[in-house]
Amino acid sequence: MSLPPLLLIGCGKMGGAMLAGWLEKGLAPETVVVEPHAAGVAAFAGRVRHVATLADIPADFAPAAVILATKPQEAPNALPALAHLVRPETVFLSIMAGKTIAGMRKLLGGEANVVRAMPNTPAAVRLGFTVACPGPGVTSAQRELCDSLLTAIGEAAWVEDEALIDPVTAVSGGGPAYVFLLAEVMEKAALSQGLPADLARRMARATVAGSGALLAASTEDASTLRVNVTSPKGTTERALAVLMRPENWPAIMEEAIEAATARSRELAR
Protein backbone atom coordinates (compact mmCIF):
# COMPACT_ATOMS: atom_id res chain seq x y z
CA MET A 1 0.00 0.00 0.00
CA SER A 2 1.42 3.38 -0.98
CA LEU A 3 1.52 5.97 1.75
CA PRO A 4 0.23 9.48 1.07
CA PRO A 5 2.47 12.55 0.81
CA LEU A 6 2.38 14.90 3.80
CA LEU A 7 3.00 18.61 4.22
CA LEU A 8 4.02 19.71 7.73
CA ILE A 9 3.78 23.42 8.48
CA GLY A 10 5.99 24.09 11.50
CA CYS A 11 8.58 21.78 13.04
CA GLY A 12 8.81 23.06 16.60
CA LYS A 13 8.54 20.84 19.66
CA MET A 14 5.14 19.38 18.85
CA GLY A 15 5.55 19.35 15.09
CA GLY A 16 8.95 17.70 15.49
CA ALA A 17 7.56 15.11 17.91
CA MET A 18 4.82 14.24 15.44
CA LEU A 19 7.25 13.99 12.54
CA ALA A 20 9.54 11.72 14.56
CA GLY A 21 6.61 9.46 15.36
CA TRP A 22 5.54 9.27 11.71
CA LEU A 23 9.03 8.40 10.57
CA GLU A 24 9.35 5.69 13.24
CA LYS A 25 6.06 4.18 12.07
CA GLY A 26 6.95 4.46 8.38
CA LEU A 27 4.07 6.87 7.74
CA ALA A 28 6.05 9.67 6.10
CA PRO A 29 7.99 8.42 3.07
CA GLU A 30 7.25 11.62 1.13
CA THR A 31 7.08 14.65 3.38
CA VAL A 32 7.73 18.34 2.84
CA VAL A 33 8.42 20.36 5.99
CA VAL A 34 8.04 24.13 6.07
CA GLU A 35 10.22 25.49 8.86
CA PRO A 36 12.13 28.80 8.81
CA HIS A 37 14.69 27.59 11.35
CA ALA A 38 16.93 24.94 9.81
CA ALA A 39 18.01 23.72 13.26
CA GLY A 40 14.46 22.52 13.89
CA VAL A 41 14.71 20.09 10.99
CA ALA A 42 18.35 19.06 11.42
CA ALA A 43 17.44 15.79 13.13
CA PHE A 44 15.44 14.75 10.06
CA ALA A 45 18.03 15.60 7.41
CA GLY A 46 17.89 13.24 4.46
CA ARG A 47 14.50 11.84 5.44
CA VAL A 48 12.24 14.78 4.58
CA ARG A 49 12.33 17.68 2.15
CA HIS A 50 12.86 20.94 4.00
CA VAL A 51 11.81 24.35 2.71
CA ALA A 52 12.12 27.61 4.62
CA THR A 53 8.91 29.36 3.55
CA LEU A 54 5.46 28.60 2.25
CA ALA A 55 6.45 30.12 -1.08
CA ASP A 56 9.10 27.39 -1.43
CA ILE A 57 6.60 24.52 -1.41
CA PRO A 58 7.02 22.74 -4.77
CA ALA A 59 4.30 23.89 -7.16
CA ASP A 60 3.42 20.33 -8.16
CA PHE A 61 3.29 18.95 -4.60
CA ALA A 62 -0.19 17.59 -3.83
CA PRO A 63 -0.28 16.37 -0.21
CA ALA A 64 -3.04 14.14 1.10
CA ALA A 65 -2.70 15.85 4.49
CA VAL A 66 -1.48 19.29 5.49
CA ILE A 67 -0.56 19.34 9.16
CA LEU A 68 -0.84 22.81 10.69
CA ALA A 69 1.66 22.88 13.56
CA THR A 70 2.56 26.54 13.35
CA LYS A 71 1.93 29.10 16.09
CA PRO A 72 -1.76 30.11 16.31
CA GLN A 73 -0.89 33.78 15.88
CA GLU A 74 0.69 32.98 12.52
CA ALA A 75 -2.53 31.46 11.15
CA PRO A 76 -3.94 34.67 9.58
CA ASN A 77 -0.89 34.93 7.32
CA ALA A 78 -0.06 31.26 6.84
CA LEU A 79 -3.44 29.76 6.02
CA PRO A 80 -4.41 32.01 3.08
CA ALA A 81 -1.06 31.12 1.50
CA LEU A 82 -2.16 27.47 1.59
CA ALA A 83 -5.52 28.06 -0.11
CA HIS A 84 -4.21 26.70 -3.42
CA LEU A 85 -3.86 23.29 -1.73
CA VAL A 86 -7.55 23.08 -0.84
CA ARG A 87 -9.19 20.25 -2.73
CA PRO A 88 -11.58 17.40 -1.83
CA GLU A 89 -8.69 14.92 -1.64
CA THR A 90 -6.73 16.94 0.96
CA VAL A 91 -7.36 17.14 4.69
CA PHE A 92 -5.96 19.88 6.92
CA LEU A 93 -5.04 18.55 10.37
CA SER A 94 -4.59 21.43 12.80
CA ILE A 95 -2.97 21.30 16.24
CA MET A 96 -3.13 25.08 16.66
CA ALA A 97 -4.66 25.92 20.03
CA GLY A 98 -7.72 28.11 19.97
CA LYS A 99 -8.26 28.09 16.20
CA THR A 100 -11.74 26.91 15.33
CA ILE A 101 -12.66 24.80 12.33
CA ALA A 102 -14.88 27.57 10.95
CA GLY A 103 -12.14 30.16 11.40
CA MET A 104 -9.55 27.99 9.66
CA ARG A 105 -11.91 27.17 6.79
CA LYS A 106 -12.55 30.87 6.28
CA LEU A 107 -8.81 31.60 6.09
CA LEU A 108 -8.31 28.70 3.67
CA GLY A 109 -11.11 29.79 1.40
CA GLY A 110 -14.20 28.16 2.88
CA GLU A 111 -14.17 24.67 1.36
CA ALA A 112 -11.28 23.02 3.17
CA ASN A 113 -11.69 19.70 4.94
CA VAL A 114 -10.36 20.46 8.41
CA VAL A 115 -9.70 18.27 11.45
CA ARG A 116 -8.98 20.13 14.68
CA ALA A 117 -6.86 18.26 17.20
CA MET A 118 -5.31 18.93 20.61
CA PRO A 119 -2.27 16.76 21.48
CA ASN A 120 -0.12 17.10 24.58
CA THR A 121 3.62 17.14 25.18
CA PRO A 122 4.13 13.47 26.17
CA ALA A 123 3.90 13.01 22.40
CA ALA A 124 7.66 13.62 22.52
CA VAL A 125 8.07 10.13 24.04
CA ARG A 126 5.13 8.68 22.06
CA LEU A 127 2.89 8.73 25.14
CA GLY A 128 0.73 11.65 24.11
CA PHE A 129 -3.02 11.89 24.26
CA THR A 130 -4.84 13.68 21.45
CA VAL A 131 -8.50 14.51 21.00
CA ALA A 132 -9.64 15.34 17.48
CA CYS A 133 -12.81 16.71 15.91
CA PRO A 134 -13.69 16.42 12.20
CA GLY A 135 -15.11 19.40 10.35
CA PRO A 136 -17.60 19.48 7.45
CA GLY A 137 -16.62 17.42 4.43
CA VAL A 138 -14.01 15.25 6.16
CA THR A 139 -14.32 11.75 4.74
CA SER A 140 -13.94 8.49 6.63
CA ALA A 141 -10.68 7.86 4.77
CA GLN A 142 -9.34 11.28 5.79
CA ARG A 143 -10.37 10.68 9.36
CA GLU A 144 -8.57 7.32 9.26
CA LEU A 145 -5.44 9.01 7.88
CA CYS A 146 -5.50 11.63 10.64
CA ASP A 147 -6.05 8.95 13.25
CA SER A 148 -2.99 7.05 12.04
CA LEU A 149 -0.91 10.23 12.22
CA LEU A 150 -2.11 11.00 15.74
CA THR A 151 -1.78 7.48 17.14
CA ALA A 152 1.85 7.46 16.00
CA ILE A 153 2.53 9.75 18.99
CA GLY A 154 0.27 8.05 21.55
CA GLU A 155 -3.45 7.58 22.07
CA ALA A 156 -6.14 9.39 20.09
CA ALA A 157 -9.85 9.92 20.70
CA TRP A 158 -12.50 11.64 18.60
CA VAL A 159 -15.40 13.93 19.46
CA GLU A 160 -18.11 15.26 17.18
CA ASP A 161 -18.79 18.42 19.22
CA GLU A 162 -16.01 20.95 18.66
CA ALA A 163 -16.94 22.80 21.87
CA LEU A 164 -15.45 19.87 23.81
CA ILE A 165 -11.99 20.78 22.53
CA ASP A 166 -11.90 23.66 25.06
CA PRO A 167 -12.11 21.46 28.19
CA VAL A 168 -9.84 18.94 26.44
CA THR A 169 -7.28 21.72 26.10
CA ALA A 170 -7.67 22.51 29.79
CA VAL A 171 -7.39 18.92 31.02
CA SER A 172 -5.15 17.10 28.56
CA GLY A 173 -3.35 19.89 26.74
CA GLY A 174 -2.31 21.62 29.96
CA GLY A 175 -2.34 18.47 32.09
CA PRO A 176 1.39 17.73 31.82
CA ALA A 177 2.13 21.13 33.38
CA TYR A 178 -0.06 20.25 36.35
CA VAL A 179 1.79 16.96 36.80
CA PHE A 180 5.15 18.70 36.51
CA LEU A 181 3.97 21.18 39.14
CA LEU A 182 3.13 18.24 41.42
CA ALA A 183 6.68 16.90 41.04
CA GLU A 184 8.04 20.40 41.64
CA VAL A 185 6.13 20.99 44.87
CA MET A 186 6.84 17.46 46.14
CA GLU A 187 10.56 18.13 45.64
CA LYS A 188 10.35 21.44 47.50
CA ALA A 189 8.39 19.83 50.33
CA ALA A 190 11.01 17.08 50.61
CA LEU A 191 13.73 19.72 50.85
CA SER A 192 11.82 21.49 53.59
CA GLN A 193 11.85 18.23 55.58
CA GLY A 194 15.63 18.03 55.38
CA LEU A 195 16.16 15.57 52.52
CA PRO A 196 19.24 16.15 50.33
CA ALA A 197 18.53 18.01 47.08
CA ASP A 198 19.56 15.18 44.74
CA LEU A 199 17.48 12.64 46.63
CA ALA A 200 14.47 14.97 46.80
CA ARG A 201 14.50 15.47 43.04
CA ARG A 202 15.04 11.83 42.15
CA MET A 203 12.36 10.70 44.56
CA ALA A 204 9.74 13.21 43.40
CA ARG A 205 10.31 12.47 39.72
CA ALA A 206 10.40 8.70 40.14
CA THR A 207 7.29 8.72 42.32
CA VAL A 208 5.27 10.75 39.82
CA ALA A 209 6.54 8.76 36.83
CA GLY A 210 6.06 5.40 38.53
CA SER A 211 2.58 6.27 39.75
CA GLY A 212 1.63 7.30 36.22
CA ALA A 213 2.92 4.01 34.85
CA LEU A 214 0.98 2.07 37.50
CA LEU A 215 -2.18 4.01 36.67
CA ALA A 216 -1.71 3.30 32.96
CA ALA A 217 -1.18 -0.42 33.57
CA SER A 218 -4.06 -0.86 36.03
CA THR A 219 -7.67 -1.69 35.22
CA GLU A 220 -8.77 -0.01 38.45
CA ASP A 221 -9.80 3.61 38.56
CA ALA A 222 -7.66 6.30 40.13
CA SER A 223 -9.75 6.57 43.29
CA THR A 224 -9.36 2.83 43.98
CA LEU A 225 -5.59 3.05 43.50
CA ARG A 226 -5.53 6.00 45.89
CA VAL A 227 -7.45 4.04 48.53
CA ASN A 228 -5.10 1.08 48.06
CA VAL A 229 -2.14 3.26 49.04
CA THR A 230 -3.93 4.79 52.02
CA SER A 231 -3.60 2.69 55.15
CA PRO A 232 -6.16 3.52 57.87
CA LYS A 233 -4.74 6.00 60.39
CA GLY A 234 -1.41 6.00 58.55
CA THR A 235 0.83 8.73 57.16
CA THR A 236 -0.81 8.88 53.74
CA GLU A 237 -4.25 9.24 55.28
CA ARG A 238 -2.97 12.16 57.34
CA ALA A 239 -1.54 13.87 54.24
CA LEU A 240 -4.68 13.31 52.17
CA ALA A 241 -6.79 14.78 54.96
CA VAL A 242 -4.98 18.05 54.26
CA LEU A 243 -4.98 17.81 50.46
CA MET A 244 -8.63 16.82 50.21
CA ARG A 245 -10.13 19.52 52.38
CA PRO A 246 -13.00 21.02 50.33
CA GLU A 247 -11.14 24.30 49.92
CA ASN A 248 -7.86 22.63 48.92
CA TRP A 249 -6.95 20.31 46.08
CA PRO A 250 -10.40 19.28 44.72
CA ALA A 251 -11.70 22.84 44.58
CA ILE A 252 -8.43 24.31 43.32
CA MET A 253 -8.11 21.77 40.50
CA GLU A 254 -11.70 22.31 39.42
CA GLU A 255 -11.13 26.07 39.45
CA ALA A 256 -7.92 25.65 37.44
CA ILE A 257 -9.62 23.54 34.76
CA GLU A 258 -12.50 25.99 34.59
CA ALA A 259 -10.07 28.91 34.14
CA ALA A 260 -8.13 27.12 31.40
CA THR A 261 -11.34 26.16 29.59
CA ALA A 262 -12.53 29.77 29.68
CA ARG A 263 -9.20 30.96 28.28
CA SER A 264 -9.40 28.42 25.47
CA ARG A 265 -12.82 29.80 24.54
CA GLU A 266 -11.45 33.34 24.62
CA LEU A 267 -8.65 32.40 22.23
CA ALA A 268 -11.18 30.93 19.79
CA ARG A 269 -13.01 34.24 19.35
N, C-alpha and C positions, 0 to 999 in steps of 0.2 A: 504494500500500500504506500503510495507516495504521500509525503507529508507536505502540508501547505506552507507557502512562504509567509513570513511574518515581518512586520515593521514595528520596531520598538522605538517609541518617542520618549527619550529620557533614560539614562542608565546610571541613576544615583543609587542609593542604598537599596531601595525596594525594587527598582527596575533591574539593577544588577543581580539581586537575589533571585528574581524571577527568571532572568536569562540563564543564570547558572543552573537553576533547576530544570529548565527546558533542555539545555545541552546535556545534562546528566541523563535525562530520560530519552534523549534522541528525538526531541520534538522540534528542533530548530535547525534543520539542515540548510535552509536558505533563509537567512535573516539579515535585514538591514537595520542598523542601529543609528539613530540620530542623537548625537551627544556632543555638545560644544567642547567639552573637556576631554581631551584624549586620554588622560590618566584614568578616567572612569571606565574606559573600554579596554585598557591595557591587558587586563587578565584574560580577555577573550580574543586576543590577537590571533589571526589566522583561522578563526572559527566563525566569525561573522564579518559582514561588510560594514565598515564604520564610515559615516559621513558626519560632517560638523554641523550642517544646517538643513532645514527643511528643503531649501532650494536645491540641495545636492542630492536629493532622492532621485535615483535613476528614473527617467521619464517613462520607461517601459515596465517599471516594476509594478506588479499587480498583486498586492498581498491579500491573503484570505482573512487576516486579522491585523488590525492596527491597534497596538497596545499603548494607551495614553498614560505614561508614567512620569509626565512632566509636572512641574509645580502648578497648583491650581491657578495661581495668579498669572501664569503664562498662557492660560487657555484662550483668552480673547484674541491673542495674536496668533497662537499656534494652530488652533482648530480651523479657522477660515483658510489657512494655507494648505490644509489637507482635504479641502472640499472636492478636489478633482479625483480623489480616491473613493468617493462615495459611489457605491454601486450595490445592487442587490446581493452580489456574491461576497461582499466584504462586511465583516463585523468590527465594530470599534469597541474594544474592551478598556474601560477607564478605571483607573485606581486613584483618580484625583479626588481628594476629600472635598465634600461640599458642593461638587458640581453635579447638578441634576441631569437626568436623561433629556428632559425637554430643553434645558439650556444648552447642552452639548449639541443636540440635533439642530437647534437654531443656528449655532455658530458654524456647523458643518454644512448647512444648506437646507435642513428640514427633512431630508429623506433617509438619513443615515440609520443603520441598524446598530443600536448602542446597547451595550451591557455595562451596567455600573457595578463596581465591586469594591469591597473594603477589606484588604488583607491586613495582617499585622506583622510586626518585625521578627517574630520567630521564623518567618519565611526564610531568613538568612541561614538557618540550620535545618530547613525543610520541615519545620514543625509549626508552620503558620496555620492560621484559621481565617478563611475568607468567606464572606457572605456576598452573593451576587444577585442582581435583579435584572431581568431582560426587559428591554424596551420594545416599543412597537416594531413589528416587522422581523424581529429576530427569529430565525428558523430553528428547528430542533437540531439540525446539523451544526449550526453556528453556536448554539448553546452547548452542544457536546464538545465542540472545539475549545470553547472558553473554559469548560469544566476541566478538560485535560490539561490546559495551561495552568489553571489554578491549583489543581491537585498535585502538580509537579512540585509545589512548594509547601504542601501540607494538606489539611482537610479543606473541603469546600461545601457550602450549603447554599441553597437558593431560596429566595422569597419572591413573591409576585407583587407585593406592596412596597413600592419604593420608599415610603415613609419610614419603614422599619430600618432602613440603612442608617438613620440618625442614631437610634439607640444602639445599633450594632457598632457604630463608630465609637460611641461612648464606652461600651463594655469591652468589645474585642479589640478595636483599633487602639484605644488608649490603655487597655488592660495590662499589657506588659509594663508600662510605666508604674502602674499601681503595685505590681508584683516586685519590681525593682525597688520601689519605695519601701515595701515591707522588708526586703533584705537590708536596705540602708538603715532603717530604724532599729532592726534587730541587732545589727552590728554596733550601732551607737549605744544601745541599751546594754549590750555585753561589755563594752568598754567601760560604761559607767559602773558596772559591777566588778571591775578590776581585772577582767580577762585581758591577756596580751593582744595587741592590735592584729597581728597575723592570725592568731587563733580565732579571734572574734569574726574576722572577715571570712576565713575559710568555713567556719561553722555556720554562719548566717547563709552564705551562698549554697553550701552543700545541703542545708536543711530545706531551703526553699526549692532547690532543684530536685532533691530526692522526694520531697512531698508531692511536687508536681508529677513526677514520674509514677509515684504510687497511685495518685489520683487517676492518671491516664490508664494505668494497667488494671484498675479495680472496676468491678461491676457495681460496687456499692456507691451510693450518692455521697456527696461531700459531707453532709451532716452526720451520716453514719460513721464515716472515717474519723470525723472530729470526736464523736462520742467514744469510739474505740480507743483513742489516745488519752481520753480523760478519765483517769482513775478517780473514784469517789473520794472526796476530801483530800485529794492529792495536790501537787504543785500546779499542774495544768489547770485543774478546776479553779484554783485560786486566781490564776492569771486570766482565765476566760471570764470569770466573774467581773473583772475590771473591764475587759475589752467589750463584753456584751451588754454592758449597761445601756439602757434605751437611748441615752444621749451620746453614747460613744460609737463604736465601730459600725453597728448596723445602720444607725441614722446617718452617720457621716458618709458611709459608702453610698447609700441611697441618694443623699444630697449631691455627692460628687457625680454620680451617673446622670442625675437629672440636669446638673449644670452643663456637663459635656454634651448631652443630647440637645439642650437648648442652643448651645453654641454651634453645633452642627447644623441646626435648622437656620440659624442666623447666616452662616456661611453660604447656604444654598439660595439665599434671596438674591 
